Amino acid sequence: MKLAEKVQEWLSHLQWNDELTLDEENQTSSVSFYYSIKNQSFKVWVETDEQRDVLEIYFYAPFNGLSNKLTDCAILFNYINACNKWGAIVCTDTKGTI
């Protein structure tokens, strides 16, 4: 699994002890860890899909959108996403997880 090997190589290069979870049958892999940006800890998921030749990286913010502002968040995120072709920012559920 080429993509999975590259992700593991990257983790090893950083000297992190995180290891990929491999699903040989579906040709996928995943790893999760916390990453600090400006003293805020983000949950990060890295997933690979060999059949689709896709590497996906998800950052979950250490804060949620306010429940009474989720519509405003969606409008803002749609605007940001329209200007960006490399990813997306979303609220993933009714809790406002960003």
N, CA, C and O atoms as a GROMACS GRO file, in nm:
protein
  392
    1MET      N    1   0.085  -0.118   0.000
    1MET     CA    2   0.000   0.000   0.000
    1MET      C    3   0.090   0.124   0.000
    1MET      O    4   0.145   0.163   0.103
    2LYS      N    5   0.103   0.183  -0.117
    2LYS     CA    6   0.197   0.293  -0.140
    2LYS      C    7   0.171   0.416  -0.054
    2LYS      O    8   0.263   0.467   0.010
    3LEU      N    9   0.047   0.462  -0.052
    3LEU     CA   10   0.016   0.583   0.026
    3LEU      C   11   0.038   0.558   0.175
    3LEU      O   12   0.094   0.643   0.245
    4ALA      N   13  -0.006   0.444   0.223
    4ALA     CA   14   0.012   0.411   0.364
    4ALA      C   15   0.160   0.408   0.401
    4ALA      O   16   0.199   0.455   0.508
    5GLU      N   17   0.242   0.353   0.314
    5GLU     CA   18   0.386   0.349   0.338
    5GLU      C   19   0.444   0.490   0.348
    5GLU      O   20   0.530   0.516   0.432
    6LYS      N   21   0.397   0.580   0.263
    6LYS     CA   22   0.446   0.719   0.266
    6LYS      C   23   0.405   0.788   0.395
    6LYS      O   24   0.483   0.863   0.453
    7VAL      N   25   0.283   0.764   0.440
    7VAL     CA   26   0.238   0.825   0.566
    7VAL      C   27   0.321   0.771   0.682
    7VAL      O   28   0.364   0.848   0.768
    8GLN      N   29   0.344   0.640   0.685
    8GLN     CA   30   0.426   0.582   0.792
    8GLN      C   31   0.568   0.634   0.786
    8GLN      O   32   0.631   0.657   0.890
    9GLU      N   33   0.621   0.651   0.665
    9GLU     CA   34   0.755   0.708   0.647
    9GLU      C   35   0.761   0.849   0.705
    9GLU      O   36   0.858   0.886   0.771
   10TRP      N   37   0.657   0.928   0.680
   10TRP     CA   38   0.649   1.065   0.733
   10TRP      C   39   0.645   1.063   0.885
   10TRP      O   40   0.715   1.141   0.950
   11LEU      N   41   0.562   0.974   0.943
   11LEU     CA   42   0.554   0.963   1.089
   11LEU      C   43   0.689   0.923   1.148
   11LEU      O   44   0.731   0.976   1.251
   12SER      N   45   0.756   0.830   1.084
   12SER     CA   46   0.888   0.786   1.131
   12SER      C   47   0.990   0.898   1.121
   12SER      O   48   1.073   0.915   1.210
   13HIS      N   49   0.984   0.973   1.012
   13HIS     CA   50   1.076   1.086   0.993
   13HIS      C   51   1.060   1.188   1.105
   13HIS      O   52   1.158   1.247   1.152
   14LEU      N   53   0.934   1.209   1.148
   14LEU     CA   54   0.908   1.301   1.259
   14LEU      C   55   0.941   1.240   1.394
   14LEU      O   56   0.934   1.307   1.497
   15GLN      N   57   0.979   1.112   1.393
   15GLN     CA   58   1.010   1.035   1.514
   15GLN      C   59   0.889   1.026   1.608
   15GLN      O   60   0.903   1.030   1.730
   16TRP      N   61   0.771   1.013   1.548
   16TRP     CA   62   0.650   0.991   1.625
   16TRP      C   63   0.626   0.841   1.636
   16TRP      O   64   0.660   0.765   1.546
   17ASN      N   65   0.568   0.800   1.747
   17ASN     CA   66   0.542   0.659   1.770
   17ASN      C   67   0.407   0.613   1.717
   17ASN      O   68   0.371   0.496   1.729
   18ASP      N   69   0.332   0.705   1.657
   18ASP     CA   70   0.201   0.670   1.604
   18ASP      C   71   0.216   0.571   1.490
   18ASP      O   72   0.305   0.584   1.406
   19GLU      N   73   0.128   0.471   1.488
   19GLU     CA   74   0.132   0.371   1.382
   19GLU      C   75   0.000   0.367   1.309
   19GLU      O   76  -0.106   0.387   1.368
   20LEU      N   77   0.007   0.340   1.182
   20LEU     CA   78  -0.112   0.331   1.099
   20LEU      C   79  -0.192   0.206   1.132
   20LEU      O   80  -0.136   0.101   1.163
   21THR      N   81  -0.322   0.220   1.125
   21THR     CA   82  -0.411   0.105   1.129
   21THR      C   83  -0.440   0.069   0.984
   21THR      O   84  -0.492   0.151   0.908
   22LEU      N   85  -0.405  -0.053   0.945
   22LEU     CA   86  -0.420  -0.096   0.806
   22LEU      C   87  -0.542  -0.185   0.790
   22LEU      O   88  -0.569  -0.271   0.874
   23ASP      N   89  -0.614  -0.164   0.682
   23ASP     CA   90  -0.724  -0.251   0.642
   23ASP      C   91  -0.688  -0.303   0.503
   23ASP      O   92  -0.721  -0.242   0.402
   24GLU      N   93  -0.620  -0.417   0.500
   24GLU     CA   94  -0.570  -0.473   0.374
   24GLU      C   95  -0.684  -0.506   0.278
   24GLU      O   96  -0.671  -0.487   0.157
   25GLU      N   97  -0.794  -0.556   0.332
   25GLU     CA   98  -0.906  -0.596   0.247
   25GLU      C   99  -0.962  -0.478   0.167
   25GLU      O  100  -0.990  -0.491   0.048
   26ASN      N  101  -0.979  -0.363   0.234
   26ASN     CA  102  -1.034  -0.245   0.168
   26ASN      C  103  -0.925  -0.152   0.114
   26ASN      O  104  -0.954  -0.050   0.052
   27GLN      N  105  -0.801  -0.188   0.138
   27GLN     CA  106  -0.684  -0.110   0.096
   27GLN      C  107  -0.691   0.033   0.149
   27GLN      O  108  -0.671   0.129   0.075
   28THR      N  109  -0.719   0.045   0.278
   28THR     CA  110  -0.723   0.175   0.344
   28THR      C  111  -0.634   0.171   0.468
   28THR      O  112  -0.597   0.065   0.517
   29SER      N  113  -0.602   0.290   0.517
   29SER     CA  114  -0.528   0.301   0.642
   29SER      C  115  -0.569   0.430   0.711
   29SER      O  116  -0.624   0.521   0.648
   30SER      N  117  -0.542   0.437   0.840
   30SER     CA  118  -0.572   0.560   0.914
   30SER      C  119  -0.481   0.570   1.035
   30SER      O  120  -0.432   0.471   1.088
   31VAL      N  121  -0.461   0.693   1.077
   31VAL     CA  122  -0.387   0.722   1.199
   31VAL      C  123  -0.445   0.851   1.255
   31VAL      O  124  -0.484   0.940   1.179
   32SER      N  125  -0.450   0.862   1.385
   32SER     CA  126  -0.498   0.986   1.448
   32SER      C  127  -0.401   1.027   1.557
   32SER      O  128  -0.336   0.944   1.620
   33PHE      N  129  -0.394   1.157   1.578
   33PHE     CA  130  -0.306   1.212   1.680
   33PHE      C  131  -0.350   1.354   1.709
   33PHE      O  132  -0.432   1.411   1.637
   34TYR      N  133  -0.295   1.411   1.814
   34TYR     CA  134  -0.320   1.552   1.846
   34TYR      C  135  -0.202   1.635   1.799
   34TYR      O  136  -0.087   1.592   1.809
   35TYR      N  137  -0.232   1.753   1.747
   35TYR     CA  138  -0.129   1.843   1.696
   35TYR      C  139  -0.157   1.982   1.750
   35TYR      O  140  -0.269   2.032   1.739
   36SER      N  141  -0.057   2.045   1.808
   36SER     CA  142  -0.074   2.176   1.870
   36SER      C  143  -0.038   2.288   1.773
   36SER      O  144   0.070   2.288   1.713
   37ILE      N  145  -0.130   2.382   1.759
   37ILE     CA  146  -0.108   2.502   1.678
   37ILE      C  147  -0.140   2.622   1.767
   37ILE      O  148  -0.253   2.638   1.811
   38LYS      N  149  -0.040   2.705   1.793
   38LYS     CA  150  -0.056   2.823   1.878
   38LYS      C  151  -0.125   2.788   2.011
   38LYS      O  152  -0.221   2.852   2.052
   39ASN      N  153  -0.073   2.685   2.076
   39ASN     CA  154  -0.118   2.640   2.208
   39ASN      C  155  -0.262   2.588   2.209
   39ASN      O  156  -0.325   2.583   2.314
   40GLN      N  157  -0.314   2.548   2.092
   40GLN     CA  158  -0.445   2.484   2.086
   40GLN      C  159  -0.426   2.346   2.024
   40GLN      O  160  -0.360   2.331   1.921
   41SER      N  161  -0.484   2.246   2.087
   41SER     CA  162  -0.463   2.108   2.046
   41SER      C  163  -0.573   2.063   1.950
   41SER      O  164  -0.690   2.054   1.988
   42PHE      N  165  -0.534   2.035   1.826
   42PHE     CA  166  -0.627   1.989   1.724
   42PHE      C  167  -0.618   1.837   1.712
   42PHE      O  168  -0.509   1.781   1.717
   43LYS      N  169  -0.732   1.771   1.698
   43LYS     CA  170  -0.735   1.628   1.669
   43LYS      C  171  -0.715   1.614   1.518
   43LYS      O  172  -0.785   1.679   1.440
   44VAL      N  173  -0.622   1.530   1.477
   44VAL     CA  174  -0.590   1.512   1.335
   44VAL      C  175  -0.610   1.366   1.298
   44VAL      O  176  -0.566   1.275   1.369
   45TRP      N  177  -0.677   1.343   1.186
   45TRP     CA  178  -0.692   1.210   1.127
   45TRP      C  179  -0.627   1.212   0.990
   45TRP      O  180  -0.650   1.305   0.912
   46VAL      N  181  -0.547   1.113   0.959
   46VAL     CA  182  -0.490   1.097   0.826
   46VAL      C  183  -0.539   0.962   0.776
   46VAL      O  184  -0.517   0.858   0.839
   47GLU      N  185  -0.604   0.964   0.661
   47GLU     CA  186  -0.659   0.841   0.604
   47GLU      C  187  -0.609   0.825   0.460
   47GLU      O  188  -0.594   0.923   0.388
   48THR      N  189  -0.585   0.702   0.420
   48THR     CA  190  -0.548   0.674   0.282
   48THR      C  191  -0.647   0.575   0.223
   48THR      O  192  -0.704   0.491   0.293
   49ASP      N  193  -0.667   0.588   0.093
   49ASP     CA  194  -0.751   0.495   0.017
   49ASP      C  195  -0.675   0.462  -0.111
   49ASP      O  196  -0.672   0.542  -0.205
   50GLU      N  197  -0.615   0.345  -0.114
   50GLU     CA  198  -0.530   0.306  -0.226
   50GLU      C  199  -0.609   0.290  -0.356
   50GLU      O  200  -0.558   0.324  -0.463
   51GLN      N  201  -0.730   0.239  -0.348
   51GLN     CA  202  -0.810   0.217  -0.469
   51GLN      C  203  -0.843   0.348  -0.539
   51GLN      O  204  -0.843   0.355  -0.662
   52ARG      N  205  -0.870   0.451  -0.461
   52ARG     CA  206  -0.902   0.582  -0.520
   52ARG      C  207  -0.778   0.670  -0.533
   52ARG      O  208  -0.785   0.779  -0.591
   53ASP      N  209  -0.664   0.624  -0.480
   53ASP     CA  210  -0.539   0.701  -0.481
   53ASP      C  211  -0.559   0.836  -0.411
   53ASP      O  212  -0.527   0.942  -0.466
   54VAL      N  213  -0.613   0.828  -0.288
   54VAL     CA  214  -0.652   0.949  -0.213
   54VAL      C  215  -0.589   0.948  -0.075
   54VAL      O  216  -0.587   0.846  -0.005
   55LEU      N  217  -0.537   1.063  -0.038
   55LEU     CA  218  -0.488   1.089   0.098
   55LEU      C  219  -0.576   1.199   0.155
   55LEU      O  220  -0.587   1.307   0.096
   56GLU      N  221  -0.641   1.173   0.269
   56GLU     CA  222  -0.728   1.272   0.331
   56GLU      C  223  -0.675   1.307   0.469
   56GLU      O  224  -0.632   1.220   0.545
   57ILE      N  225  -0.678   1.436   0.500
   57ILE     CA  226  -0.632   1.485   0.630
   57ILE      C  227  -0.745   1.568   0.690
   57ILE      O  228  -0.795   1.661   0.627
   58TYR      N  229  -0.785   1.534   0.811
   58TYR     CA  230  -0.892   1.603   0.881
   58TYR      C  231  -0.835   1.668   1.008
   58TYR      O  232  -0.767   1.601   1.086
   59PHE      N  233  -0.864   1.796   1.028
   59PHE     CA  234  -0.829   1.867   1.151
   59PHE      C  235  -0.960   1.899   1.222
   59PHE      O  236  -1.049   1.959   1.162
   60TYR      N  237  -0.973   1.859   1.347
   60TYR     CA  238  -1.090   1.894   1.427
   60TYR      C  239  -1.049   1.999   1.528
   60TYR      O  240  -0.960   1.978   1.610
   61ALA      N  241  -1.114   2.114   1.520
   61ALA     CA  242  -1.079   2.227   1.605
   61ALA      C  243  -1.109   2.197   1.752
   61ALA      O  244  -1.198   2.117   1.783
   62PRO      N  245  -1.034   2.261   1.842
   62PRO     CA  246  -1.055   2.239   1.986
   62PRO      C  247  -1.172   2.321   2.040
   62PRO      O  248  -1.187   2.334   2.161
   63PHE      N  249  -1.253   2.375   1.951
   63PHE     CA  250  -1.370   2.454   1.992
   63PHE      C  251  -1.482   2.423   1.894
   63PHE      O  252  -1.457   2.374   1.784
   64ASN      N  253  -1.604   2.451   1.933
   64ASN     CA  254  -1.721   2.427   1.849
   64ASN      C  255  -1.785   2.558   1.810
   64ASN      O  256  -1.767   2.660   1.876
   65GLY      N  257  -1.861   2.555   1.701
   65GLY     CA  258  -1.944   2.669   1.666
   65GLY      C  259  -2.057   2.679   1.768
   65GLY      O  260  -2.106   2.578   1.817
   66LEU      N  261  -2.097   2.800   1.797
   66LEU     CA  262  -2.208   2.819   1.890
   66LEU      C  263  -2.337   2.766   1.827
   66LEU      O  264  -2.361   2.786   1.708
   67SER      N  265  -2.420   2.699   1.907
   67SER     CA  266  -2.540   2.637   1.853
   67SER      C  267  -2.633   2.738   1.786
   67SER      O  268  -2.702   2.704   1.689
   68ASN      N  269  -2.637   2.861   1.836
   68ASN     CA  270  -2.723   2.962   1.775
   68ASN      C  271  -2.657   3.032   1.656
   68ASN      O  272  -2.716   3.122   1.597
   69LYS      N  273  -2.536   2.991   1.622
   69LYS     CA  274  -2.461   3.052   1.511
   69LYS      C  275  -2.422   2.950   1.403
   69LYS      O  276  -2.339   2.981   1.317
   70LEU      N  277  -2.480   2.830   1.406
   70LEU     CA  278  -2.441   2.727   1.310
   70LEU      C  279  -2.476   2.767   1.166
   70LEU      O  280  -2.402   2.735   1.073
   71THR      N  281  -2.588   2.836   1.148
   71THR     CA  282  -2.624   2.883   1.014
   71THR      C  283  -2.521   2.985   0.967
   71THR      O  284  -2.477   2.980   0.852
   72ASP      N  285  -2.482   3.076   1.054
   72ASP     CA  286  -2.378   3.174   1.019
   72ASP      C  287  -2.246   3.104   0.987
   72ASP      O  288  -2.176   3.142   0.893
   73CYS      N  289  -2.212   3.000   1.064
   73CYS     CA  290  -2.090   2.924   1.037
   73CYS      C  291  -2.098   2.860   0.898
   73CYS      O  292  -2.002   2.864   0.822
   74ALA      N  293  -2.214   2.802   0.866
   74ALA     CA  294  -2.230   2.736   0.736
   74ALA      C  295  -2.214   2.836   0.622
   74ALA      O  296  -2.150   2.805   0.522
   75ILE      N  297  -2.271   2.954   0.636
   75ILE     CA  298  -2.259   3.057   0.532
   75ILE      C  299  -2.113   3.100   0.517
   75ILE      O  300  -2.063   3.111   0.406
   76LEU      N  301  -2.046   3.124   0.629
   76LEU     CA  302  -1.905   3.162   0.625
   76LEU      C  303  -1.820   3.051   0.564
   76LEU      O  304  -1.736   3.078   0.478
   77PHE      N  305  -1.842   2.927   0.607
   77PHE     CA  306  -1.762   2.816   0.557
   77PHE      C  307  -1.787   2.795   0.407
   77PHE      O  308  -1.693   2.764   0.333
   78ASN      N  309  -1.911   2.811   0.362
   78ASN     CA  310  -1.940   2.798   0.219
   78ASN      C  311  -1.865   2.904   0.139
   78ASN      O  312  -1.814   2.876   0.031
   79TYR      N  313  -1.858   3.026   0.192
   79TYR     CA  314  -1.783   3.133   0.126
   79TYR      C  315  -1.634   3.097   0.119
   79TYR      O  316  -1.571   3.110   0.014
   80ILE      N  317  -1.579   3.053   0.231
   80ILE     CA  318  -1.438   3.014   0.235
   80ILE      C  319  -1.412   2.900   0.138
   80ILE      O  320  -1.314   2.902   0.063
   81ASN      N  321  -1.499   2.800   0.139
   81ASN     CA  322  -1.481   2.683   0.054
   81ASN      C  323  -1.490   2.717  -0.094
   81ASN      O  324  -1.423   2.654  -0.176
   82ALA      N  325  -1.571   2.816  -0.130
   82ALA     CA  326  -1.584   2.856  -0.270
   82ALA      C  327  -1.454   2.917  -0.322
   82ALA      O  328  -1.428   2.915  -0.442
   83CYS      N  329  -1.373   2.969  -0.232
   83CYS     CA  330  -1.245   3.032  -0.271
   83CYS      C  331  -1.128   2.936  -0.260
   83CYS      O  332  -1.015   2.973  -0.293
   84ASN      N  333  -1.152   2.815  -0.215
   84ASN     CA  334  -1.045   2.720  -0.186
   84ASN      C  335  -1.073   2.588  -0.256
   84ASN      O  336  -1.178   2.528  -0.233
   85LYS      N  337  -0.982   2.543  -0.339
   85LYS     CA  338  -1.004   2.417  -0.408
   85LYS      C  339  -0.930   2.299  -0.346
   85LYS      O  340  -0.938   2.188  -0.399
   86TRP      N  341  -0.860   2.319  -0.237
   86TRP     CA  342  -0.778   2.213  -0.179
   86TRP      C  343  -0.836   2.148  -0.056
   86TRP      O  344  -0.774   2.058   0.000
   87GLY      N  345  -0.952   2.191  -0.011
   87GLY     CA  346  -1.009   2.131   0.109
   87GLY      C  347  -1.140   2.199   0.142
   87GLY      O  348  -1.195   2.273   0.062
   88ALA      N  349  -1.187   2.173   0.261
   88ALA     CA  350  -1.314   2.232   0.302
   88ALA      C  351  -1.314   2.249   0.453
   88ALA      O  352  -1.249   2.174   0.526
   89ILE      N  353  -1.387   2.347   0.498
   89ILE     CA  354  -1.410   2.366   0.641
   89ILE      C  355  -1.560   2.349   0.663
   89ILE      O  356  -1.641   2.408   0.591
   90VAL      N  357  -1.597   2.269   0.761
   90VAL     CA  358  -1.737   2.234   0.782
   90VAL      C  359  -1.768   2.222   0.931
   90VAL      O  360  -1.678   2.205   1.013
   91CYS      N  361  -1.895   2.232   0.963
   91CYS     CA  362  -1.947   2.189   1.093
   91CYS      C  363  -2.000   2.050   1.069
   91CYS      O  364  -2.087   2.030   0.984
   92THR      N  365  -1.950   1.952   1.142
   92THR     CA  366  -1.981   1.813   1.110
   92THR      C  367  -2.107   1.759   1.176
   92THR      O  368  -2.156   1.653   1.136
   93ASP      N  369  -2.161   1.829   1.275
   93ASP     CA  370  -2.280   1.776   1.343
   93ASP      C  371  -2.353   1.888   1.415
   93ASP      O  372  -2.313   2.005   1.407
   94THR      N  373  -2.460   1.854   1.483
   94THR     CA  374  -2.540   1.954   1.553
   94THR      C  375  -2.470   2.011   1.675
   94THR      O  376  -2.517   2.110   1.731
   95LYS      N  377  -2.359   1.952   1.716
   95LYS     CA  378  -2.281   2.006   1.828
   95LYS      C  379  -2.194   2.123   1.783
   95LYS      O  380  -2.140   2.197   1.866
   96GLY      N  381  -2.179   2.139   1.651
   96GLY     CA  382  -2.097   2.247   1.600
   96GLY      C  383  -1.951   2.213   1.587
   96GLY      O  384  -1.867   2.303   1.579
   97THR      N  385  -1.918   2.084   1.585
   97THR     CA  386  -1.779   2.043   1.570
   97THR      C  387  -1.724   2.096   1.438
   97THR      O  388  -1.783   2.074   1.332
   98ILE      N  389  -1.613   2.166   1.446
   98ILE     CA  390  -1.554   2.227   1.327
   98ILE      C  391  -1.434   2.145   1.282
   98ILE      O  392  -1.370   2.180   1.183
   0.00000   0.00000   0.00000
